[in-house]
Amino acid sequence: MVPGTIRFNRVVRAGLAAVTAVLLACGCGGGGAGRGVVERGESISFLGVAVAGEVVWAVGTEGDRGAVFRYDGSWETVRTADETLTGVSASGDDVWVAGVAGSVLHFDGRAWTAWDLEVEGGLYCVSSADGVHVWVAGDLGVVYYFDGTGWTIQDTPVRWNIKSVSAVDPEHVWAVGAGGILFFNGRGWTLQYGTEGGGAFSGLSGVAAPDPTHAWACGTTDGGGTFSILSWDGKDWKKAHSTGDLRLVGICAIGPSSVYAASTEGFVYSAGGAFHTKRVLEDTERETLNGISASSVDEIWAVGTMTEIRYRTLTAFDRPVAVRLTSP
């Protein structure tokens, strides 16, 4: 597969209180407003996103391969892989990508480097504190750490799956997953919230730490279908907001009090006061958001996938969805 440009032929805007949502990609040609055709014949899905200034990086799949996508005015495929790519972290031209079979990719602004890490399951997430200190995590509590020269595995007190990691600096790293919230203080990982066994306790899907004393997490903590946003104030984790049965899939934070979470339908957000919910996706049976990232209040992006059913051939194709939130 040759990397190239992915073109979307429509833009639709939807109000989101103090911000504007722009649906940049998705769909089939015969749909309603906001549906555009991706000029590729293969399925494309966006599973993760990272915003670096005004440049957006997304990861997922293209056809039967994993792919890295880049946006700076138009989308293009810049790298493919033999496995689904699920996690991405970016700052400037420094980009890190994690794959489900244990691969890690790094782009330094000039070239790509790849590693294959030994994992029992898969890797789901990656976070770089500064380009030198990097963490990847995944199934069965596995965490690998990069110190600028090589990868080492770090012991954690859990065996549940880790879905998201957020590194502020080498001494402040959070990770969340099926059993709660882990914290790394530069010396070791401890369970900060939840249970070591996981089980019915939790299914946290996202974590974002804007500084060493503030962090946000999202997901379910009751073993059922009630979803919440949790906040860390430097001492304790507390439930900041509940979305009921609206599933939360990812979260990002801009400063200690401004937080945006992606749901399967749209967004849940707060700029320091009350939380607000806005549905953006029109067909939630076929569309979903999978991740969210921000570099500023003017660069907040969420990505996902829409399934297009071709009834004449009884086949399904995935189409990428990207939503940008900007100040009015």
N, C-alpha and C positions, 0 to 999 in steps of 0.2 A: 504494500500500500504506500503510495507516494503522498507525503504531506502536502497540503495545499489549502486554499481558501474555502471557508464555509460561508456561503452568502445567504442572508435572510432578506426577504423582500418587503416586509411590512414592520411598522412600529406602532404599537398601541399604548396609549397613556391612560392610567387610572388614578384617581385621587386617593391619597393616603394621608389624610389630615394635613400635617405640616410638610409632607414630602410628596413626591411624585413617583409613581412606579412606571417603569417603561419595560414592556414585554418585548424583548428583542428577538426571541426565537421560539418557533414551534410550529408544528401543525401540518395539516394537509390542505391542499389547494381549494377544496370545495367547502371549507368551513366558514364560520362567521367572522365577525370583525376580529382582527388581530391574528388571524391564522395565515402563516406564510409557508412557502415551500423551501425546504433545505435542498440546495442543488447538489445533492449526492444521492445515490441509489441505495446506500447502506444505512443500517441503523446507527444512530449516534446517541449516546446518553451522557449527561453531566452528573457526576456523583459527588464531586467536591470542588471547592473554589477557594482561591486566595487572591486578595487584592493588594497590589504593590504600587502605591501612588495612583496613577491613572491607568495602569496596566493590570489586566485581569487574567489570571491563570485558572483554568479548569481542568479537571481530570475525569476520566470515565472510560467509555468504550467507543470504538468506531469499527463497525462490522464485528469480526470475531477477535479483535485485538484491543488491548488497552491503548489509551491515547492521552496525550497532553495537548491542551488547546490554549491559545494565547489571543487576547483581545486588546487592541490599541486603536480602535476605530472600526475594525472588522475582525472577525474570527478566523483563525487558521490553525490547522493541525501542525504542531512543531516536533512531535516525537510520538512514536508508537512502541508498544511492548507486547510480549507474549502473554501477558496476564492482565486482568482488570486492574485499573489504577483507581484507588479510592481516596487517598489523602494527599493534600498539597499544602505547602507553606512557602510564602514568598516575601522577600523584602528587597526592594530595588531589583537588581538583576540576579539575585541569589534565590534559587528555587529548589525546593526539595519535594520529592514525590514518593509515596509508598504504594506498593502493590500487594494484592491479596496472596500471592504465592511467596512473599518474602523479599521481593526486590525493592531496592531504594535507588532512585535516580537523583542526580544533582546537576543543576545547570549553574555555572559561575558567570554567566554573561557572554561566554565565548564557546564553551563546549560542554557536552554531557558526560558524566561519569556514572557508572552503574555498579552496584553491589548486590550480591545474593546472600541474604541472611538466613540462618537456619531457624525455622519456626515450625511448631507442630501444626498450627492452623494457618492463619493469615494475618497480614498487617492491614490495619484500617486507617491509621492516622499518623500524622507527622507534625512536629512543631520545632522551629528553629528560633533560638533565643537571639542569636547574633551572627549566624552563618558559620560559627565554629562549634557551638554547643547545640546539638540537635538530638531530638528524641523521636523514636517511632514506637508504636505499640499496637497490640492486636489481641488475638485469641489467647485464652488461658493465662491472662495476666502478663504476657510477655512484654518487656520493655527493652529496647536497645538504645544505647547512647553513643553519639559520635563526638569525639573530643578534638576534631580538627585533623586527625591523622588516621583513625580507624574506629571500628565499632566494637563495643563490649556489651554483653548482656547485663542488665541490672536486676537484682532480686526484688520481687514484690511480695507482699504477704497474701496475695489472692491468686485464684485460678479462674476467675471469671473474665469474660471478654471485655477488653478496653476499646471503646468506640471513639474517644476524642482525647486529645492532649493539648495543653497550652503552656508554653514556656515563656516566662518573663525574663529570667536571667538564670545562671547556673544554680542558684539556690532557691528558686521559686518556680516550681513546675507542678501543674495539676493534671490529673488524668481521671476520666470518668468512664463508667460502663455498667455492666449488668448488676453489680453489687454496691455501687456507691461512688465515692470520691477518694482518690489517692493523692498524696502530696509528697514531693521530693524536696528536701531542704539542703541539698548539696552533699549530704552524707548517705542518705538512704530513703526508701519509700515507706510511708506509713499510711494506714487507713484513717482518713480524716472524717469520713461520714459514711455510714452504711454498715454492711456486714461482710466479713471475710468470705463466707460461704456463698454470698449472692442469693441464689434461690429466688424466692418470691419477693424479695425486698424491692428491687429497683430495676430500672432500665433507662439509665441516663444516656443521652445521645450526644450531648455537646457541652463544652466548657470553654470559657474565654476569660483570660485574666489580663486586664489592662495595666496593672501595676502590682507590686508585691503585696499590697494589703487589700486588694479588691479582686473578686472573681465572681463569675456567674456560671451556672450550670442549668441544664434543662433536661426534662424527661419525666418519667414516672417513678415515684418513690414508694408506692403503696402495693406494688405487685399486681396492680390491676390496670384500669383504663383511665385513671385520673392523672393528668399531666400538669407539671408545675415548673416555674422558674425559681431557682434557688440563688441566694446571694451570700457571699463571704465578706465579712467586714473586718477581717484581720484576727477575729477571735472565734466566731461561730458561723456555721451555715444555718440560714433561715429561709423559710419559704416566703418568697417575695410576691408571687402571683400564681394563681391556678387557672388553667385553661380548660378544665373539665376533661371531656373526651377528645378535645382537639389535640392531635398528636404533634409534638414538637420534635424537630429533626436536627436542629443546629442552632448555634447562638454566637453572636459577636458583641463586643463591647467597645465603646469609644469613650474612654475616660471612666471614672468610677461609678457614674450614675446613668449614663446613656447606654442602653442595651437594646439589641434587636435580635429576636428569635425568628427562625423560619419554621413554619408549620406545614402540614401537608396541603393546606389551602391558601396560605398567604403569610401574614406577618403578625407578630405580637411584639410591641415595642413600648419603650418608656424613655423619655428624655429627662428623667429625674423626678417625675411626678407619677401620676396614675398610668397604668398600663392600658394600651389600646390594641384592639384586634381588627385587622382588615383582611378580608378575603380578596385575593387577586386572581387566582386561577379560576377559570370558568367551568371546566369539566373535571371535577376532582376524582371521578372514576377512572379517568385516563391520564390525568396530569398530577404531578407531585413535585414538591421541592425537596432537595436532598442535602443542601448545605448553604451556608451564608458566611460572608466575610466583609470586612470594611477596613479602609485606610484612613477615612475621615467621614464627616457627616455628609459630604458630597460624593463619596465613593463607597456606597453600600450595595453589595451584589449578592443575590441568591441564585442558585442554579438547580436544575432538576431535569425531569424527563416527561415527555408526553408520548403515549403509545398510539400509533396510527394503525387502525385496522383496515386492511384492504380486502373487502368482502368478496370481490370477484375471484381472488386467489386464496382466500382464507388464510392470509399471512399477516403478521404484525411487525411493525417497524417502530423503533424508538426514535423520537425527535428531541433535540435538546431545547431546554427552556432556560433563559437567563433574564433576570429581573434586576434593574438598577433603581435604587432609591436616591433621589437628590433633593436638596432644599429647593423651595419654590423660588 
